Protein backbone atom coordinates (compact mmCIF):
# COMPACT_ATOMS: atom_id res chain seq x y z
CA UNK A 1 0.00 0.00 0.00
CA UNK A 2 1.03 3.57 -0.58
CA UNK A 3 2.25 5.60 2.40
CA UNK A 4 -0.41 7.57 4.28
CA UNK A 5 -0.94 11.15 3.06
CA UNK A 6 -3.75 13.72 3.21
CA UNK A 7 -4.90 13.04 -0.35
CA UNK A 8 -4.01 11.02 -3.40
CA UNK A 9 -4.51 11.42 -7.12
CA UNK A 10 -5.41 8.81 -9.69
CA UNK A 11 -1.72 8.36 -10.53
CA UNK A 12 -1.19 7.28 -6.90
CA UNK A 13 -4.06 4.80 -7.06
CA UNK A 14 -2.35 3.05 -9.99
CA UNK A 15 0.31 1.87 -7.50
CA UNK A 16 -2.23 -0.38 -5.75
CA UNK A 17 -4.99 -2.84 -6.61
CA UNK A 18 -8.66 -1.87 -6.60
CA UNK A 19 -11.80 -3.99 -6.40
CA UNK A 20 -13.12 -5.67 -9.52
CA UNK A 21 -16.88 -5.31 -9.25
CA UNK A 22 -18.56 -8.58 -10.29
CA UNK A 23 -20.76 -10.16 -11.48
CA UNK A 24 -24.09 -8.36 -11.43
CA UNK A 25 -22.84 -4.90 -12.36
CA UNK A 26 -22.83 -3.87 -16.02
CA UNK A 27 -19.53 -3.96 -17.87
CA UNK A 28 -17.79 -0.61 -17.58
CA UNK A 29 -19.77 0.43 -14.48
CA UNK A 30 -16.63 1.00 -12.41
CA UNK A 31 -15.10 3.09 -15.21
CA UNK A 32 -17.66 5.81 -14.47
CA UNK A 33 -16.02 6.33 -11.08
CA UNK A 34 -12.42 5.31 -11.73
CA UNK A 35 -11.24 5.17 -15.34
CA UNK A 36 -9.30 2.11 -16.58
CA UNK A 37 -6.14 4.25 -17.05
CA UNK A 38 -4.63 7.33 -15.47
CA UNK A 39 -4.12 10.48 -17.53
CA UNK A 40 -0.51 9.40 -18.16
CA UNK A 41 -1.71 6.01 -19.44
CA UNK A 42 -0.91 3.83 -16.42
CA UNK A 43 -3.42 1.01 -15.97
CA UNK A 44 -5.69 1.00 -12.94
CA UNK A 45 -5.53 -2.58 -11.68
CA UNK A 46 -8.88 -4.00 -10.66
CA UNK A 47 -7.71 -7.28 -9.25
CA UNK A 48 -9.90 -8.39 -6.34
CA UNK A 49 -13.35 -9.67 -7.33
CA UNK A 50 -15.96 -8.10 -5.03
CA UNK A 51 -19.70 -8.55 -5.41
CA UNK A 52 -20.88 -6.19 -2.67
CA UNK A 53 -19.97 -3.01 -0.82
CA UNK A 54 -19.44 -5.09 2.33
CA UNK A 55 -16.91 -7.23 0.51
CA UNK A 56 -15.07 -4.12 -0.73
CA UNK A 57 -14.90 -2.77 2.83
CA UNK A 58 -13.62 -6.11 4.14
CA UNK A 59 -10.87 -6.30 1.49
CA UNK A 60 -9.82 -2.70 2.23
CA UNK A 61 -9.69 -3.49 5.96
CA UNK A 62 -7.50 -6.52 5.25
CA UNK A 63 -5.11 -4.30 3.29
CA UNK A 64 -5.56 -6.21 0.05
CA UNK A 65 -7.00 -3.36 -2.01
CA UNK A 66 -7.61 0.37 -1.96
CA UNK A 67 -10.93 1.98 -2.76
CA UNK A 68 -10.97 5.25 -4.65
CA UNK A 69 -13.73 7.28 -3.06
CA UNK A 70 -14.73 10.70 -1.84
CA UNK A 71 -13.16 12.32 1.21
CA UNK A 72 -15.86 11.10 3.56
CA UNK A 73 -17.93 8.00 3.00
CA UNK A 74 -20.06 6.65 5.80
CA UNK A 75 -19.19 2.97 5.22
CA UNK A 76 -15.50 3.72 5.88
CA UNK A 77 -15.91 6.09 8.83
CA UNK A 78 -15.30 5.10 12.43
CA UNK A 79 -13.34 1.98 11.49
CA UNK A 80 -10.01 1.53 13.22
CA UNK A 81 -8.94 -1.04 10.59
CA UNK A 82 -9.29 1.39 7.67
CA UNK A 83 -7.42 4.64 7.18
CA UNK A 84 -7.89 7.39 4.60
CA UNK A 85 -5.13 7.98 2.04
C-alpha positions as CSV (number, residue, x, y, z in Angstrom):
1,X,0.0,0.0,0.0
2,X,1.0,3.6,-0.6
3,X,2.2,5.6,2.4
4,X,-0.4,7.6,4.3
5,X,-0.9,11.2,3.1
6,X,-3.7,13.7,3.2
7,X,-4.9,13.0,-0.3
8,X,-4.0,11.0,-3.4
9,X,-4.5,11.4,-7.1
10,X,-5.4,8.8,-9.7
11,X,-1.7,8.4,-10.5
12,X,-1.2,7.3,-6.9
13,X,-4.1,4.8,-7.1
14,X,-2.3,3.1,-10.0
15,X,0.3,1.9,-7.5
16,X,-2.2,-0.4,-5.8
17,X,-5.0,-2.8,-6.6
18,X,-8.7,-1.9,-6.6
19,X,-11.8,-4.0,-6.4
20,X,-13.1,-5.7,-9.5
21,X,-16.9,-5.3,-9.3
22,X,-18.6,-8.6,-10.3
23,X,-20.8,-10.2,-11.5
24,X,-24.1,-8.4,-11.4
25,X,-22.8,-4.9,-12.4
26,X,-22.8,-3.9,-16.0
27,X,-19.5,-4.0,-17.9
28,X,-17.8,-0.6,-17.6
29,X,-19.8,0.4,-14.5
30,X,-16.6,1.0,-12.4
31,X,-15.1,3.1,-15.2
32,X,-17.7,5.8,-14.5
33,X,-16.0,6.3,-11.1
34,X,-12.4,5.3,-11.7
35,X,-11.2,5.2,-15.3
36,X,-9.3,2.1,-16.6
37,X,-6.1,4.2,-17.0
38,X,-4.6,7.3,-15.5
39,X,-4.1,10.5,-17.5
40,X,-0.5,9.4,-18.2
41,X,-1.7,6.0,-19.4
42,X,-0.9,3.8,-16.4
43,X,-3.4,1.0,-16.0
44,X,-5.7,1.0,-12.9
45,X,-5.5,-2.6,-11.7
46,X,-8.9,-4.0,-10.7
47,X,-7.7,-7.3,-9.2
48,X,-9.9,-8.4,-6.3
49,X,-13.4,-9.7,-7.3
50,X,-16.0,-8.1,-5.0
51,X,-19.7,-8.5,-5.4
52,X,-20.9,-6.2,-2.7
53,X,-20.0,-3.0,-0.8
54,X,-19.4,-5.1,2.3
55,X,-16.9,-7.2,0.5
56,X,-15.1,-4.1,-0.7
57,X,-14.9,-2.8,2.8
58,X,-13.6,-6.1,4.1
59,X,-10.9,-6.3,1.5
60,X,-9.8,-2.7,2.2
61,X,-9.7,-3.5,6.0
62,X,-7.5,-6.5,5.3
63,X,-5.1,-4.3,3.3
64,X,-5.6,-6.2,0.1
65,X,-7.0,-3.4,-2.0
66,X,-7.6,0.4,-2.0
67,X,-10.9,2.0,-2.8
68,X,-11.0,5.3,-4.6
69,X,-13.7,7.3,-3.1
70,X,-14.7,10.7,-1.8
71,X,-13.2,12.3,1.2
72,X,-15.9,11.1,3.6
73,X,-17.9,8.0,3.0
74,X,-20.1,6.6,5.8
75,X,-19.2,3.0,5.2
76,X,-15.5,3.7,5.9
77,X,-15.9,6.1,8.8
78,X,-15.3,5.1,12.4
79,X,-13.3,2.0,11.5
80,X,-10.0,1.5,13.2
81,X,-8.9,-1.0,10.6
82,X,-9.3,1.4,7.7
83,X,-7.4,4.6,7.2
84,X,-7.9,7.4,4.6
85,X,-5.1,8.0,2.0
